[in-house]
Amino acid sequence: MDYLFLIIVGLIGVGIGTYLGKQRVKLEKEWPGFIEAQLEKKRSSKEEILNFIKTHERITNNNVEEILGVSDSTATRYLDQLEEEGLIRQVGERGRGVYYELK
């Protein structure tokens, strides 16, 4: 029973991956440069975050939301990516006291 479930879930995953891959190709055909534009926007947004930290010494998730006009989850994602890249570090565990500073 467990193996059957895993096989079904695996097949569904492959199907979804194939569909999304085709959608990306279709998107690129309809809007050339769309993916590159999205990547450039992300790079630019992360650069804005770094510039803010350089002038203010620290940044919070709320600061990112306000500066970039993005959602809480997008702000968190940008900060997590910058932390993974080794450019910033989180100070505090969670909640309102958390902020980020340059490494």
N, C-alpha and C positions, 0 to 999 in steps of 0.2 A: 504494500500500500504506500509506504513512504517513498519507494523508488518511483512508482507511477506518478506521484505528486511532483517529485523533483524533475522528472522527464517533462511533464506538462508545463511546469513553470519555466524550465529551460527553453522549451519550444516557443512559449509565449515571449520570453525575453529576446530570442533570436528574431522573432517576427517583428517585435517593436523596434529593435535595433535596425533591421532592414528598412522598415517603413521610415524611420527618422532619417536614415542615411539618404534615402530617395528624396525626402522632403528638403533636405539641405541642398542637394544637387539642383532640385527644382527652384528653390529660393535663389540660388546663385545665378541660374539662367534668367530668371525674371528680374532680379535686381543685382546686376553685376557689382561687385565690390561691397555688398551688404555685410558679409562676415568680416571683412577687413575694416569696415567702418565701425562695427561693433567693438572689435578688438582695439581700435584706436581710441574709441570713447572710454573704454575701460582703462587703458594706459594713461590717458589724460586725467581721468578721475583720480586714479591712484597718485599721480604726480601732484594734483591739487591737495590731496591729503598730506603728502610729504611736505609740501611748501607751507601748509598751515602749521604743521608741527614745528618746522624750522623757525617760524616767527612767533609761535605761542608756546613752545616747549612741550606741549601735550595736546591730545585730542581725545574726545569722547565719541561714542557712537552717535549721540544726539548732534554733536557738531557736524559729523559727516552727513547726517540726514539733512541738516539745514543748509550746509555749504553746497552740496550736490543736488539737493531736491530729490533724494531717493528714499526708498522705504527702509524700515529698520533692518530687514533681512539683507537687503543689498548693501547697506552700510556695514553690517557685520561681515558679509562676504568679502568686501574690499579690505577691511581691517585684518581678517584672517589670512587673506592672500599676502598682504604686506608682511605679516608676521611670519608666514611660512617662507617667504623670500629672504627673511633675515634682516629686513630693513627697520622694523619697529619691534617693540616688545610691550606686552600687556602688563600693566601694574594693577594688582588687585585680582580677586578671583571672579566675582560676579556682582551684578547690581549697580547701583548708582555711583559707587566709588571707583569703578573701573575706568581707567584711562590708558592711553597708549603714548609712548615716547620713542624717540629715535634710539637705536641701539648704539 
